[in-house]
Amino acid sequence: MDWLTDIKNWLISIIQQVWDAISGFYHDLSLKIVKGFLDAIAELAKNIPVPQWMSDYSLGHLFGQLSPTLGYFVDRLGIGAGLALLGLGYTFRVTRKLLTAFQW
């Protein structure tokens, strides 16, 4: 009866290998679909133009027009570094929201 156990184990291993191949195929297919969807969203986001009112001005341009006295205080108070820190925090928050699938 050892031969019957060997045949049974052989059939079970074949079924297991077929199942692993099918589940691996569907796993790879789902990853490819999700990757394509995320690539499409990234392409759409990349093609959104910057509004004209935002591209005309920059903080460097606005701070450059300050009088020397105000420029001195802006430099000494670290307003530029503070705004950079706020921008970094906002970028981190938006990135975290995007990576956690919009779980607000």
Distance bins in CASP14 RR format, pairs under 12 A and 6 or more apart:
PFRMAT RR
TARGET T0000
AUTHOR 0000-0000-0000
RMODE 2
METHOD distances of the structure
MODEL  1
1 7 0 0 0 0 0 1 0 0 0 0 0
1 8 0 0 0 0 0 1 0 0 0 0 0
2 8 0 0 0 0 0 1 0 0 0 0 0
2 9 0 0 0 0 0 1 0 0 0 0 0
3 9 0 0 0 0 0 1 0 0 0 0 0
3 10 0 0 0 0 0 1 0 0 0 0 0
4 10 0 0 0 0 0 1 0 0 0 0 0
4 11 0 0 0 0 0 1 0 0 0 0 0
5 11 0 0 0 0 0 1 0 0 0 0 0
5 12 0 0 0 0 0 1 0 0 0 0 0
6 12 0 0 0 0 0 1 0 0 0 0 0
6 13 0 0 0 0 0 1 0 0 0 0 0
7 13 0 0 0 0 0 1 0 0 0 0 0
7 14 0 0 0 0 0 1 0 0 0 0 0
8 14 0 0 0 0 0 1 0 0 0 0 0
8 15 0 0 0 0 0 1 0 0 0 0 0
9 15 0 0 0 0 0 1 0 0 0 0 0
9 16 0 0 0 0 0 1 0 0 0 0 0
10 16 0 0 0 0 0 1 0 0 0 0 0
10 17 0 0 0 0 0 1 0 0 0 0 0
11 17 0 0 0 0 0 1 0 0 0 0 0
11 18 0 0 0 0 0 1 0 0 0 0 0
12 18 0 0 0 0 0 1 0 0 0 0 0
12 19 0 0 0 0 0 1 0 0 0 0 0
13 19 0 0 0 0 0 1 0 0 0 0 0
13 20 0 0 0 0 0 1 0 0 0 0 0
14 20 0 0 0 0 0 1 0 0 0 0 0
14 21 0 0 0 0 0 1 0 0 0 0 0
15 21 0 0 0 0 0 1 0 0 0 0 0
15 22 0 0 0 0 0 1 0 0 0 0 0
16 22 0 0 0 0 0 1 0 0 0 0 0
16 23 0 0 0 0 0 1 0 0 0 0 0
17 23 0 0 0 0 0 1 0 0 0 0 0
17 24 0 0 0 0 0 1 0 0 0 0 0
18 24 0 0 0 0 0 1 0 0 0 0 0
18 25 0 0 0 0 0 1 0 0 0 0 0
19 25 0 0 0 0 0 1 0 0 0 0 0
19 26 0 0 0 0 0 1 0 0 0 0 0
20 26 0 0 0 0 0 1 0 0 0 0 0
20 27 0 0 0 0 0 1 0 0 0 0 0
21 27 0 0 0 0 0 1 0 0 0 0 0
21 28 0 0 0 0 0 1 0 0 0 0 0
22 28 0 0 0 0 0 1 0 0 0 0 0
22 29 0 0 0 0 0 1 0 0 0 0 0
23 29 0 0 0 0 0 1 0 0 0 0 0
23 30 0 0 0 0 0 1 0 0 0 0 0
24 30 0 0 0 0 1 0 0 0 0 0 0
24 31 0 0 0 0 1 0 0 0 0 0 0
24 32 0 0 0 0 0 1 0 0 0 0 0
25 31 0 0 0 0 0 1 0 0 0 0 0
25 32 0 0 0 0 0 1 0 0 0 0 0
26 32 0 0 0 0 0 1 0 0 0 0 0
26 33 0 0 0 0 0 1 0 0 0 0 0
27 33 0 0 0 0 0 1 0 0 0 0 0
27 34 0 0 0 0 0 1 0 0 0 0 0
28 34 0 0 0 0 0 1 0 0 0 0 0
28 35 0 0 0 0 0 1 0 0 0 0 0
29 35 0 0 0 0 0 1 0 0 0 0 0
29 36 0 0 0 0 0 1 0 0 0 0 0
30 36 0 0 0 0 0 1 0 0 0 0 0
30 37 0 0 0 0 0 1 0 0 0 0 0
31 37 0 0 0 0 0 1 0 0 0 0 0
31 38 0 0 0 0 0 1 0 0 0 0 0
32 38 0 0 0 0 0 1 0 0 0 0 0
32 39 0 0 0 0 0 1 0 0 0 0 0
33 39 0 0 0 0 0 1 0 0 0 0 0
33 40 0 0 0 0 0 1 0 0 0 0 0
34 40 0 0 0 0 0 1 0 0 0 0 0
34 41 0 0 0 0 0 1 0 0 0 0 0
34 101 0 0 0 0 0 1 0 0 0 0 0
35 41 0 0 0 0 0 1 0 0 0 0 0
35 42 0 0 0 0 0 1 0 0 0 0 0
36 42 0 0 0 0 1 0 0 0 0 0 0
36 43 0 0 0 0 1 0 0 0 0 0 0
37 43 0 0 0 0 0 1 0 0 0 0 0
37 44 0 0 0 0 0 1 0 0 0 0 0
37 101 0 0 0 0 0 1 0 0 0 0 0
38 44 0 0 0 0 0 1 0 0 0 0 0
38 45 0 0 0 0 0 1 0 0 0 0 0
38 98 0 0 0 0 1 0 0 0 0 0 0
38 99 0 0 0 0 0 1 0 0 0 0 0
38 101 0 0 0 0 0 1 0 0 0 0 0
39 45 0 0 0 0 0 1 0 0 0 0 0
39 46 0 0 0 0 0 1 0 0 0 0 0
40 46 0 0 0 0 0 1 0 0 0 0 0
40 47 0 0 0 0 0 1 0 0 0 0 0
41 47 0 0 0 0 0 1 0 0 0 0 0
41 48 0 0 0 0 0 1 0 0 0 0 0
41 98 0 0 0 0 1 0 0 0 0 0 0
41 101 0 0 0 0 0 1 0 0 0 0 0
41 102 0 0 0 0 0 1 0 0 0 0 0
42 48 0 0 0 0 0 1 0 0 0 0 0
42 98 0 0 0 0 0 1 0 0 0 0 0
45 94 0 0 0 0 0 1 0 0 0 0 0
45 98 0 0 0 0 1 0 0 0 0 0 0
48 54 0 0 0 0 0 1 0 0 0 0 0
49 55 0 0 0 0 1 0 0 0 0 0 0
50 56 0 0 0 0 0 1 0 0 0 0 0
50 57 0 0 0 0 0 1 0 0 0 0 0
50 58 0 0 0 0 0 1 0 0 0 0 0
51 57 0 0 0 0 0 1 0 0 0 0 0
55 61 0 0 0 0 0 1 0 0 0 0 0
56 62 0 0 0 0 0 1 0 0 0 0 0
57 63 0 0 0 0 0 1 0 0 0 0 0
57 64 0 0 0 0 0 1 0 0 0 0 0
57 65 0 0 0 0 0 1 0 0 0 0 0
58 64 0 0 0 0 1 0 0 0 0 0 0
58 65 0 0 0 0 0 1 0 0 0 0 0
58 83 0 0 0 0 0 1 0 0 0 0 0
59 65 0 0 0 0 0 1 0 0 0 0 0
59 66 0 0 0 0 0 1 0 0 0 0 0
59 74 0 0 0 0 0 1 0 0 0 0 0
59 79 0 0 0 0 1 0 0 0 0 0 0
59 80 1 0 0 1 0 0 0 0 0 0 0
59 81 0 0 0 0 0 1 0 0 0 0 0
59 82 0 0 0 0 0 1 0 0 0 0 0
59 83 1 0 0 1 0 0 0 0 0 0 0
59 84 0 0 0 0 1 0 0 0 0 0 0
59 86 0 0 0 0 0 1 0 0 0 0 0
59 87 0 0 0 0 0 1 0 0 0 0 0
60 66 0 0 0 0 1 0 0 0 0 0 0
60 71 0 0 0 0 0 1 0 0 0 0 0
60 74 0 0 0 0 0 1 0 0 0 0 0
60 79 0 0 0 0 0 1 0 0 0 0 0
60 80 0 0 0 0 1 0 0 0 0 0 0
60 83 0 0 0 0 0 1 0 0 0 0 0
60 84 0 0 0 0 0 1 0 0 0 0 0
62 70 0 0 0 0 0 1 0 0 0 0 0
62 71 0 0 0 0 0 1 0 0 0 0 0
62 74 0 0 0 0 0 1 0 0 0 0 0
62 79 0 0 0 0 0 1 0 0 0 0 0
62 80 0 0 0 0 0 1 0 0 0 0 0
62 83 0 0 0 0 0 1 0 0 0 0 0
63 70 0 0 0 0 1 0 0 0 0 0 0
63 71 1 0 0 1 0 0 0 0 0 0 0
63 72 0 0 0 0 0 1 0 0 0 0 0
63 73 0 0 0 0 0 1 0 0 0 0 0
63 74 1 0 1 0 0 0 0 0 0 0 0
63 75 0 0 0 0 1 0 0 0 0 0 0
63 77 0 0 0 0 0 1 0 0 0 0 0
63 78 0 0 0 0 0 1 0 0 0 0 0
63 79 0 0 0 0 1 0 0 0 0 0 0
63 80 1 0 0 1 0 0 0 0 0 0 0
63 83 0 0 0 0 1 0 0 0 0 0 0
64 70 0 0 0 0 1 0 0 0 0 0 0
64 71 1 0 0 1 0 0 0 0 0 0 0
64 74 0 0 0 0 1 0 0 0 0 0 0
64 75 0 0 0 0 0 1 0 0 0 0 0
64 80 0 0 0 0 0 1 0 0 0 0 0
65 71 0 0 0 0 1 0 0 0 0 0 0
65 74 0 0 0 0 0 1 0 0 0 0 0
66 72 0 0 0 0 1 0 0 0 0 0 0
66 73 0 0 0 0 1 0 0 0 0 0 0
66 74 1 0 0 1 0 0 0 0 0 0 0
66 75 0 0 0 0 1 0 0 0 0 0 0
66 79 0 0 0 0 0 1 0 0 0 0 0
67 73 0 0 0 0 1 0 0 0 0 0 0
67 74 0 0 0 0 0 1 0 0 0 0 0
68 74 0 0 0 0 0 1 0 0 0 0 0
68 75 0 0 0 0 0 1 0 0 0 0 0
69 75 0 0 0 0 0 1 0 0 0 0 0
69 76 0 0 0 0 0 1 0 0 0 0 0
70 76 0 0 0 0 0 1 0 0 0 0 0
70 77 0 0 0 0 0 1 0 0 0 0 0
70 79 0 0 0 0 0 1 0 0 0 0 0
71 77 0 0 0 0 1 0 0 0 0 0 0
71 78 0 0 0 0 0 1 0 0 0 0 0
71 79 0 0 0 0 1 0 0 0 0 0 0
71 80 0 0 0 0 0 1 0 0 0 0 0
72 78 0 0 0 0 0 1 0 0 0 0 0
72 79 0 0 0 0 0 1 0 0 0 0 0
73 79 0 0 0 0 1 0 0 0 0 0 0
73 80 0 0 0 0 0 1 0 0 0 0 0
74 80 1 0 0 1 0 0 0 0 0 0 0
74 81 0 0 0 0 0 1 0 0 0 0 0
74 82 0 0 0 0 0 1 0 0 0 0 0
74 83 0 0 0 0 0 1 0 0 0 0 0
75 81 0 0 0 0 1 0 0 0 0 0 0
77 83 0 0 0 0 0 1 0 0 0 0 0
78 84 0 0 0 0 1 0 0 0 0 0 0
78 85 0 0 0 0 1 0 0 0 0 0 0
78 86 0 0 0 0 0 1 0 0 0 0 0
79 85 0 0 0 0 0 1 0 0 0 0 0
79 86 0 0 0 0 0 1 0 0 0 0 0
80 86 0 0 0 0 1 0 0 0 0 0 0
80 87 0 0 0 0 0 1 0 0 0 0 0
80 88 0 0 0 0 0 1 0 0 0 0 0
81 87 0 0 0 0 0 1 0 0 0 0 0
81 88 0 0 0 0 0 1 0 0 0 0 0
82 88 0 0 0 0 1 0 0 0 0 0 0
82 89 0 0 0 0 0 1 0 0 0 0 0
82 90 0 0 0 0 0 1 0 0 0 0 0
83 89 0 0 0 0 0 1 0 0 0 0 0
83 90 0 0 0 0 0 1 0 0 0 0 0
84 90 0 0 0 0 0 1 0 0 0 0 0
84 91 0 0 0 0 0 1 0 0 0 0 0
85 91 0 0 0 0 0 1 0 0 0 0 0
85 92 0 0 0 0 0 1 0 0 0 0 0
86 92 0 0 0 0 0 1 0 0 0 0 0
86 93 0 0 0 0 0 1 0 0 0 0 0
87 93 0 0 0 0 1 0 0 0 0 0 0
87 94 0 0 0 0 1 0 0 0 0 0 0
87 95 0 0 0 0 0 1 0 0 0 0 0
88 94 0 0 0 0 0 1 0 0 0 0 0
88 95 0 0 0 0 0 1 0 0 0 0 0
89 95 0 0 0 0 1 0 0 0 0 0 0
89 96 0 0 0 0 1 0 0 0 0 0 0
90 96 0 0 0 0 0 1 0 0 0 0 0
90 97 0 0 0 0 0 1 0 0 0 0 0
91 97 0 0 0 0 0 1 0 0 0 0 0
91 98 0 0 0 0 0 1 0 0 0 0 0
92 98 0 0 0 0 0 1 0 0 0 0 0
92 99 0 0 0 0 0 1 0 0 0 0 0
93 99 0 0 0 0 0 1 0 0 0 0 0
93 100 0 0 0 0 0 1 0 0 0 0 0
93 104 0 0 0 0 0 1 0 0 0 0 0
94 100 0 0 0 0 0 1 0 0 0 0 0
94 102 0 0 0 0 0 1 0 0 0 0 0
94 104 0 0 0 0 0 1 0 0 0 0 0
96 102 0 0 0 0 0 1 0 0 0 0 0
96 103 0 0 0 0 1 0 0 0 0 0 0
96 104 0 0 0 0 0 1 0 0 0 0 0
97 103 1 0 0 1 0 0 0 0 0 0 0
97 104 1 0 0 1 0 0 0 0 0 0 0
98 104 0 0 0 0 0 1 0 0 0 0 0
END
